[in-house]
Amino acid sequence: MNLVESSTGTDVVAPTLGDVIEARGLTKRYDGRAVVSDLSFRVRPGIVTGFLGANGSGKSTTLRMLVGLVRPNAGSATIGGVGYRDLPRPASQVGILLDPNAVQRFRTGIDHLTWMCRVSGTDPAVIPAKLEAVGLEGAGRQRIGEYSLGMCQRLALAGTMLADPPIVILDEPINGLDAEGIRWMRRLLRSMADEGRTVLVSSHLMDEMEKTADRVIIINQGRLVEDVTIPELTAWTAGDCVVVRSDDDTTLAGELRAVGGRVKTVRGALDVRDVTTERIGQVALACRIALVELRPVRTTLEEAFLSITDEATPRK
């Protein structure tokens, strides 16, 4: 890993071409059924990239193809143009968290990380610092079988970061974390990206991805639906919705329909589409109607996700 000094004096990861994750035409079939179909995308350093899709959409299969655990029927998955199996020191180049429960539960946390250090060629002296970084400094000598799901997630993350890799691939890392743990994970992912790392994280928690990710790759039934920034995605699906309350909603609704607006009443307010907030204000002024509320509604990531995946789902 190459380090450079930032303007604040701290070391950050220097992005290189080798830090780019790329899928080209990835296809995987099981028993003749396509789980992933002709999937292509790139994941770049310095941002958090969310990998989104409904259960069964092919997310986990795709991640396993990226790290060489599943062989594709067609296409390629590379890191800096090289397959994971061909990386000279894969454990120190790519940190992977796919299954936090893939552990021997009779071992202690320290024993587990010591074994991982031996496999990856990492100095075990880093273990105390990694346990402290994930909040398990007091549980290292405890048997993993006594850990909660959230503690297992933290231990798995410590293993992922043992060799301080410039690339991190995490599958549902928030599962099992409490509210404070989720906030901690959010800050950690953000700091990884700010250091220049390549961060790819899958999650079904849309509100968390909206708070954490810079860009999202969305798949549906194994196919790419969108590869876009969150602001772009929500803007495309917003539909210009404006919530309006006034002292005469009935009259205002009729006037807004007359200028081309689509208006309906939702929870005691007007839901107005196809008319800008400025135009609504002009219509209300011309009618001498006092506005109590005039509020554009921002589409959430979850709403945008449901909208585009529904559109992408073939109708039977």
Phi, psi and chi 1 to 4 in degrees:
 res  aa     phi    psi   chi1   chi2   chi3   chi4
   1 MET       -  131.4  178.1  178.4   62.3      -
   2 ASN   -92.7  131.8  -62.1  -40.2      -      -
   3 LEU  -113.1  142.0  -64.0  178.2      -      -
   4 VAL  -129.7  160.4  -64.4      -      -      -
   5 GLU   -91.7  129.7 -172.1  172.6  -57.9      -
   6 SER   -83.3  176.1   70.3      -      -      -
   7 SER   -64.7  -19.3   58.8      -      -      -
   8 THR   -90.0   -3.0   60.6      -      -      -
   9 GLY    91.4   -1.0      -      -      -      -
  10 THR   -95.7  155.9   58.7      -      -      -
  11 ASP   -81.8  136.2  -73.6  -21.0      -      -
  12 VAL  -129.4  161.8  -61.7      -      -      -
  13 VAL   -76.1  129.5 -179.4      -      -      -
  14 ALA   -82.9  114.3      -      -      -      -
  15 PRO   -62.8  141.2  -20.2   32.2      -      -
  16 THR  -135.9  167.4   68.4      -      -      -
  17 LEU   -57.5  -30.8  177.8   61.3      -      -
  18 GLY   -69.1   -7.6      -      -      -      -
  19 ASP   -93.5    4.0  -63.8  -21.6      -      -
  20 VAL   -90.7  127.3  174.6      -      -      -
  21 ILE   -93.8  133.8  -59.3  170.2      -      -
  22 GLU  -140.0  132.5 -175.0  167.3   13.4      -
  23 ALA  -113.1  133.7      -      -      -      -
  24 ARG  -129.5  110.8  -69.2 -174.4  178.8 -177.9
  25 GLY    58.6   31.4      -      -      -      -
  26 LEU   -61.4  130.3  -85.5 -177.5      -      -
  27 THR  -139.4  133.0  -61.2      -      -      -
  28 LYS  -137.7  129.0 -177.2   61.9 -176.7  177.9
  29 ARG  -120.2  142.8  -59.7 -176.9 -174.9   90.4
  30 TYR  -124.8  122.7  -70.4  108.6      -      -
  31 ASP    53.1   39.9  -62.3  -34.3      -      -
  32 GLY    81.0   -5.1      -      -      -      -
  33 ARG  -100.1  128.8 -177.7  177.8   65.6   89.1
  34 ALA   -77.7  117.4      -      -      -      -
  35 VAL   -89.1  -36.5  177.5      -      -      -
  36 VAL  -130.3  133.1  177.6      -      -      -
  37 SER  -129.9  113.0  -59.6      -      -      -
  38 ASP    47.7   50.7 -165.6   26.0      -      -
  39 LEU   -93.1  125.4 -178.1   59.7      -      -
  40 SER  -132.8  136.4  -61.0      -      -      -
  41 PHE  -167.6  166.8   59.3   80.7      -      -
  42 ARG  -129.4  142.4  -59.9 -174.1   79.8 -164.4
  43 VAL  -120.8  122.1 -177.0      -      -      -
  44 ARG  -108.0  161.6  -63.1  170.2  176.3   81.8
  45 PRO   -71.4  159.2  -14.1   27.7      -      -
  46 GLY    86.0    0.2      -      -      -      -
  47 ILE  -137.6  158.7   62.0  173.3      -      -
  48 VAL   -92.4  119.9  176.8      -      -      -
  49 THR  -105.7  118.8  -60.2      -      -      -
  50 GLY   -86.3  140.1      -      -      -      -
  51 PHE  -114.7  108.1 -169.6   38.2      -      -
  52 LEU  -118.0  147.0  -51.1 -179.8      -      -
  53 GLY   175.9  153.3      -      -      -      -
  54 ALA   -67.5  165.4      -      -      -      -
  55 ASN   -56.2  132.0  -70.6  -21.6      -      -
  56 GLY    84.6    8.0      -      -      -      -
  57 SER   -81.8  -10.9   61.4      -      -      -
  58 GLY   106.3    9.3      -      -      -      -
  59 LYS   -61.8  -54.0  -62.8 -166.3  -54.1  -62.4
  60 SER   -64.2  -38.6  -66.4      -      -      -
  61 THR   -62.0  -41.1  -61.2      -      -      -
  62 THR   -63.0  -45.7  -60.4      -      -      -
  63 LEU   -61.8  -38.4  -65.1 -178.1      -      -
  64 ARG   -69.3  -30.5  -78.7  162.8  169.8   73.9
  65 MET   -70.4  -35.5  -74.7 -167.7  -77.3      -
  66 LEU   -60.5  -34.4  -69.9  178.1      -      -
  67 VAL  -108.5   19.4  -61.0      -      -      -
  68 GLY    77.2   11.5      -      -      -      -
  69 LEU   -84.6  -22.3  -66.2  176.7      -      -
  70 VAL  -129.8  132.4  171.4      -      -      -
  71 ARG   -89.4  127.8  -69.0 -173.7 -178.5  -84.6
  72 PRO   -72.9  152.7   26.8  -34.1      -      -
  73 ASN   -76.2  -25.3  -65.6  108.1      -      -
  74 ALA  -156.1  159.8      -      -      -      -
  75 GLY    85.2 -175.7      -      -      -      -
  76 SER  -143.4  154.1   62.9      -      -      -
  77 ALA  -129.3  121.1      -      -      -      -
  78 THR  -134.1  158.9   58.9      -      -      -
  79 ILE  -124.9  108.8  -63.7  171.3      -      -
  80 GLY    63.4   31.4      -      -      -      -
  81 GLY    84.3    2.5      -      -      -      -
  82 VAL  -120.9  137.7  178.8      -      -      -
  83 GLY   -65.7  149.0      -      -      -      -
  84 TYR   -54.4  -40.9 -179.8   84.0      -      -
  85 ARG   -64.6  -19.8  -67.1  171.2  179.3  -96.3
  86 ASP   -98.7    0.2  -62.4  -39.7      -      -
  87 LEU   -66.6  138.8  -68.8  172.4      -      -
  88 PRO   -64.0  -38.0   19.5  -30.8      -      -
  89 ARG  -138.0   73.4  -64.9 -172.4   61.9 -158.5
  90 PRO   -57.8  -38.9   19.8  -32.1      -      -
  91 ALA   -66.1  -27.1      -      -      -      -
  92 SER   -92.8  -10.5   63.2      -      -      -
  93 GLN  -100.8  -29.6  -67.5  170.4  -91.1      -
  94 VAL  -133.7  120.8 -173.6      -      -      -
  95 GLY   -92.1  128.9      -      -      -      -
  96 ILE  -126.2  130.7  -55.0  165.9      -      -
  97 LEU  -128.7  103.1 -167.2  167.9      -      -
  98 LEU  -112.0  -36.3  -63.0 -178.1      -      -
  99 ASP  -146.6  101.0 -176.9   -0.1      -      -
 100 PRO   -64.8  -15.3   25.7  -35.0      -      -
 101 ASN   -93.6    3.6  -66.2  -48.4      -      -
 102 ALA   -82.5   67.3      -      -      -      -
 103 VAL  -139.0  161.7  -66.1      -      -      -
 104 GLN   -91.2  109.3  -66.5  176.8  -50.7      -
 105 ARG   -72.3  -11.6  -57.4 -177.9   69.0   80.8
 106 PHE   -81.7  -13.3   62.7   85.1      -      -
 107 ARG   -80.5  158.8  -66.2 -178.3 -178.3  -87.6
 108 THR   -84.9  165.8   66.4      -      -      -
 109 GLY   -58.6  -41.3      -      -      -      -
 110 ILE   -65.9  -41.5  -70.4  176.7      -      -
 111 ASP   -60.4  -42.9  -71.4  -18.6      -      -
 112 HIS   -61.6  -46.7  174.4   71.3      -      -
 113 LEU   -69.5  -32.1  -65.1 -179.4      -      -
 114 THR   -63.5  -43.0  -60.6      -      -      -
 115 TRP   -61.0  -41.9  171.7   79.6      -      -
 116 MET   -65.7  -36.2  -68.3 -170.1   68.9      -
 117 CYS   -62.9  -41.9  -76.8      -      -      -
 118 ARG   -64.4  -40.7  -71.4  173.1  179.3  168.5
 119 VAL   -65.9  -39.8  170.4      -      -      -
 120 SER   -91.9   -6.8   64.3      -      -      -
 121 GLY    75.9   26.8      -      -      -      -
 122 THR   -96.5  143.9  -55.9      -      -      -
 123 ASP   -67.5  120.9 -173.9  -10.3      -      -
 124 PRO   -61.2  -11.7  -22.2   34.0      -      -
 125 ALA   -63.0  -16.8      -      -      -      -
 126 VAL   -80.2  -12.1  -54.6      -      -      -
 127 ILE   -58.8  -48.7  -69.0  175.3      -      -
 128 PRO   -56.4  -40.9  -27.1   36.8      -      -
 129 ALA   -66.6  -37.8      -      -      -      -
 130 LYS   -69.9  -39.3  -61.0  -57.7  179.4 -177.1
 131 LEU   -63.6  -40.1  -74.6  172.1      -      -
 132 GLU   -65.3  -39.1 -178.0  177.1    1.1      -
 133 ALA   -62.5  -30.8      -      -      -      -
 134 VAL  -101.2    7.5  -60.4      -      -      -
 135 GLY    80.1   24.0      -      -      -      -
 136 LEU  -116.5   23.5  -69.9  179.3      -      -
 137 GLU   -60.9  -26.6   60.8  -87.9   23.5      -
 138 GLY   -94.0    0.6      -      -      -      -
 139 ALA  -121.1   10.4      -      -      -      -
 140 GLY   -63.7  -32.3      -      -      -      -
 141 ARG   -94.4    5.9  -60.1 -169.4 -178.0  -79.2
 142 GLN   -86.5  144.3 -173.8  175.7  -19.1      -
 143 ARG   -68.0  139.9  -67.0 -175.2 -174.7  -83.4
 144 ILE   -62.5  -29.5  -61.0  172.8      -      -
 145 GLY   -60.6  -18.6      -      -      -      -
 146 GLU   -95.0   -2.0  -60.5  171.4   -3.7      -
 147 TYR   -76.2  149.9  -78.3   14.0      -      -
 148 SER   -78.9  170.5   65.9      -      -      -
 149 LEU   -60.4  -40.4  177.2   56.5      -      -
 150 GLY   -63.4  -38.9      -      -      -      -
 151 MET   -66.2  -37.2  -67.0  171.6   71.4      -
 152 CYS   -63.9  -38.8  -73.9      -      -      -
 153 GLN   -62.3  -42.5  -74.4  -78.4   24.0      -
 154 ARG   -65.9  -40.0  -70.3  172.7 -179.5  -95.2
 155 LEU   -64.4  -42.8  179.3   66.3      -      -
 156 ALA   -62.0  -37.2      -      -      -      -
 157 LEU   -68.6  -38.4 -171.3   61.4      -      -
 158 ALA   -59.1  -41.9      -      -      -      -
 159 GLY   -64.3  -37.7      -      -      -      -
 160 THR   -60.4  -37.0  -63.7      -      -      -
 161 MET   -99.5    9.6  -60.0  -55.2  -63.7      -
 162 LEU   -53.7  -47.2  -81.4  175.0      -      -
 163 ALA   -94.4   12.7      -      -      -      -
 164 ASP    53.9   54.4 -154.0   23.4      -      -
 165 PRO   -73.2  151.2   30.1  -37.1      -      -
 166 PRO   -79.8  -11.0   27.7  -33.8      -      -
 167 ILE  -125.5  133.9  -60.9  169.2      -      -
 168 VAL  -131.0  127.6 -178.6      -      -      -
 169 ILE  -122.4  116.6  -61.3  174.2      -      -
 170 LEU  -125.4  128.0  -51.0  174.1      -      -
 171 ASP  -105.1  110.6 -169.6    6.7      -      -
 172 GLU    51.2   55.3  -59.8  -78.0   -0.6      -
 173 PRO   -71.3  -13.3   30.2  -37.2      -      -
 174 ILE   -86.4  -16.1  -62.6  173.4      -      -
 175 ASN   -53.9  130.3  -82.0    0.3      -      -
 176 GLY    86.3   -6.8      -      -      -      -
 177 LEU   -84.9  144.3  -62.9  179.9      -      -
 178 ASP   -80.4 -177.3   57.4   16.5      -      -
 179 ALA   -59.0  -42.8      -      -      -      -
 180 GLU   -67.5  -38.4  176.5   53.8   36.5      -
 181 GLY   -63.4  -37.3      -      -      -      -
 182 ILE   -65.9  -43.2  -69.3  174.0      -      -
 183 ARG   -62.9  -39.9  -73.6 -167.2  -66.8  -90.4
 184 TRP   -62.5  -44.7  166.1   79.5      -      -
 185 MET   -62.3  -40.4  179.0   64.8   73.7      -
 186 ARG   -59.5  -46.2 -171.5 -170.0  -49.9  155.7
 187 ARG   -65.0  -38.2  -67.3 -167.6  -62.8  -92.3
 188 LEU   -65.0  -46.8 -179.8   64.5      -      -
 189 LEU   -61.4  -41.4  -65.5  173.9      -      -
 190 ARG   -63.0  -42.1 -178.2   76.3  -92.3  149.9
 191 SER   -67.0  -36.3   68.3      -      -      -
 192 MET   -59.5  -46.2  -72.5 -179.9 -179.8      -
 193 ALA   -66.2  -40.3      -      -      -      -
 194 ASP   -64.0  -26.7  -69.8  -16.4      -      -
 195 GLU   -78.7   -5.3  -69.0  168.6   -7.2      -
 196 GLY    98.8    7.8      -      -      -      -
 197 ARG   -77.5  159.9  -59.0  179.9 -160.1  -86.9
 198 THR   -92.3  117.7  -58.8      -      -      -
 199 VAL  -121.5  115.2 -178.5      -      -      -
 200 LEU  -117.8  120.4  177.0   62.3      -      -
 201 VAL  -135.5  127.3   53.5      -      -      -
 202 SER   -95.1  149.1   78.5      -      -      -
 203 SER  -164.8  150.4  178.2      -      -      -
 204 HIS  -100.8    0.3   65.7  -82.1      -      -
 205 LEU   -90.7   93.5  -60.7  176.9      -      -
 206 MET   -64.2  -38.0  -62.6  -63.9  165.8      -
 207 ASP   -64.0  -34.7   56.9  -23.0      -      -
 208 GLU   -71.5  -40.4  -80.1  -52.7  -49.4      -
 209 MET   -63.3  -35.7  -78.2  -67.4   94.8      -
 210 GLU   -64.9  -33.5 -173.6  165.6   17.0      -
 211 LYS   -81.8  -19.7  -65.0  171.4 -176.1  174.6
 212 THR  -111.8  -44.9  -54.6      -      -      -
 213 ALA   -79.6  149.1      -      -      -      -
 214 ASP   -94.4  -33.1  -57.8  -66.5      -      -
 215 ARG  -139.8  151.6 -169.0  175.2 -170.1   89.6
 216 VAL  -130.3  141.3  -70.5      -      -      -
 217 ILE  -109.7  119.4  -64.7  167.1      -      -
 218 ILE  -113.1  128.3  -59.9  176.5      -      -
 219 ILE  -120.9  153.4   64.9  173.4      -      -
 220 ASN  -142.7  124.2 -172.8   53.3      -      -
 221 GLN    51.2   42.0  -63.7 -174.9   -2.1      -
 222 GLY    79.7    2.1      -      -      -      -
 223 ARG  -116.0  150.2  -65.0 -177.5  178.6  -85.0
 224 LEU   -69.7  130.3 -179.3   69.0      -      -
 225 VAL  -105.2  -48.6  177.2      -      -      -
 226 GLU  -147.4  147.7  -69.2  -68.5   -9.2      -
 227 ASP  -136.5   96.5 -178.5   -7.0      -      -
 228 VAL  -157.8  160.6   67.7      -      -      -
 229 THR   -73.4  155.8   66.4      -      -      -
 230 ILE   -63.6  -43.7  -70.6  179.4      -      -
 231 PRO   -59.0  -40.0  -27.0   36.8      -      -
 232 GLU   -63.7  -43.5  -70.8  171.5  -23.6      -
 233 LEU   -62.9  -48.2  177.0   64.0      -      -
 234 THR   -69.3  -30.7   54.6      -      -      -
 235 ALA   -67.2  -40.6      -      -      -      -
 236 TRP   -64.0  -31.2  -68.8  -14.4      -      -
 237 THR  -106.8    8.4   56.2      -      -      -
 238 ALA   -66.4  -41.5      -      -      -      -
 239 GLY    74.1   15.5      -      -      -      -
 240 ASP    51.2   46.5  -65.0  -34.2      -      -
 241 CYS   -82.4  132.4  174.7      -      -      -
 242 VAL  -129.9  130.2 -178.0      -      -      -
 243 VAL   -90.3  128.1  172.8      -      -      -
 244 VAL  -129.2  132.8 -178.3      -      -      -
 245 ARG  -126.9  140.1  -62.1  177.9 -168.0  -88.6
 246 SER  -147.6  179.9   72.6      -      -      -
 247 ASP   -86.6    2.2   61.6    0.4      -      -
 248 ASP  -155.7   74.3 -171.9   -8.4      -      -
 249 ASP   -63.7  -33.8  -76.6   -7.0      -      -
 250 THR   -63.8  -49.4  -58.9      -      -      -
 251 THR   -64.9  -43.8  -60.0      -      -      -
 252 LEU   -63.1  -40.2 -178.5   58.7      -      -
 253 ALA   -60.1  -42.8      -      -      -      -
 254 GLY   -64.0  -41.3      -      -      -      -
 255 GLU   -67.0  -37.4  -66.3  -64.0  -32.1      -
 256 LEU   -70.3  -35.1  -68.9  174.7      -      -
 257 ARG   -65.9  -33.8  -69.5 -171.1 -178.0  100.8
 258 ALA   -66.5  -23.9      -      -      -      -
 259 VAL  -101.3   16.1  -62.5      -      -      -
 260 GLY    98.9    8.2      -      -      -      -
 261 GLY   -82.2  149.0      -      -      -      -
 262 ARG   -99.7  118.0  -69.9 -176.5  -68.5  133.8
 263 VAL  -128.1  134.3 -174.9      -      -      -
 264 LYS  -144.0  159.8   61.8 -178.6  178.7  179.7
 265 THR   -95.8  125.8  -59.1      -      -      -
 266 VAL  -131.5  117.6  178.8      -      -      -
 267 ARG    50.0   48.1  -68.2 -171.6  -68.3  -86.1
 268 GLY    78.6   10.4      -      -      -      -
 269 ALA  -135.3  164.2      -      -      -      -
 270 LEU   -87.8  129.7  -60.7 -179.4      -      -
 271 ASP   -99.3  109.1  178.8  -54.6      -      -
 272 VAL  -112.5  130.6 -177.4      -      -      -
 273 ARG  -129.6  155.1  -61.7  171.9 -171.7  -91.7
 274 ASP    71.1   13.7  -61.8  -22.4      -      -
 275 VAL  -135.0  132.1 -176.0      -      -      -
 276 THR   -73.6  161.3   65.1      -      -      -
 277 THR   -61.6  -37.8   53.6      -      -      -
 278 GLU   -62.6  -44.0 -179.5 -179.4    8.6      -
 279 ARG   -67.0  -38.4 -176.9   65.2  173.9  134.9
 280 ILE   -59.2  -44.4  -66.9  170.0      -      -
 281 GLY   -62.0  -39.0      -      -      -      -
 282 GLN   -66.0  -42.4  -68.5  170.7  -13.9      -
 283 VAL   -63.5  -44.1  170.1      -      -      -
 284 ALA   -63.0  -40.8      -      -      -      -
 285 LEU   -64.0  -43.4  178.1   61.5      -      -
 286 ALA   -62.6  -31.2      -      -      -      -
 287 CYS   -91.4   -0.6  -61.8      -      -      -
 288 ARG    57.4   42.9  -63.1 -177.2  178.2  -84.3
 289 ILE  -105.3  126.6  -64.5  174.4      -      -
 290 ALA   -79.7  129.6      -      -      -      -
 291 LEU   -89.7  129.3  -65.7  177.8      -      -
 292 VAL   -93.9  -33.1  177.9      -      -      -
 293 GLU  -147.8  137.3 -178.7  178.1    9.3      -
 294 LEU  -143.7   98.9 -177.2   63.6      -      -
 295 ARG  -136.9  113.4  174.4  171.2   54.0   87.8
 296 PRO   -64.5  140.6  -17.1   29.5      -      -
 297 VAL  -103.7  121.7  176.4      -      -      -
 298 ARG   -83.1  128.6 -175.8 -179.9   65.8   86.3
 299 THR   -70.6  133.0  -59.1      -      -      -
 300 THR   -80.7  164.3   66.5      -      -      -
 301 LEU   -60.4  -40.0  175.1   60.1      -      -
 302 GLU   -62.3  -43.5 -179.0  174.5   19.1      -
 303 GLU   -64.3  -41.3  -68.7  167.1  -23.9      -
 304 ALA   -64.8  -42.8      -      -      -      -
 305 PHE   -59.9  -48.8  170.8   81.8      -      -
 306 LEU   -64.3  -36.1  -68.3  173.8      -      -
 307 SER   -65.1  -50.2  173.8      -      -      -
 308 ILE   -76.3  -32.2   63.7  172.7      -      -
 309 THR   -72.6  -31.0   53.5      -      -      -
 310 ASP   -66.4  -40.3 -179.0   63.9      -      -
 311 GLU   -66.5  -31.1  -69.5  174.4    1.0      -
 312 ALA   -85.2   -9.0      -      -      -      -
 313 THR   -81.1  122.3  -59.5      -      -      -
 314 PRO   -61.8  137.5  -20.3   31.9      -      -
 315 ARG   -85.5  137.2  -61.8  -65.8 -171.7  -98.7
 316 LYS   -85.5      -  -65.1 -178.0  179.1 -179.5
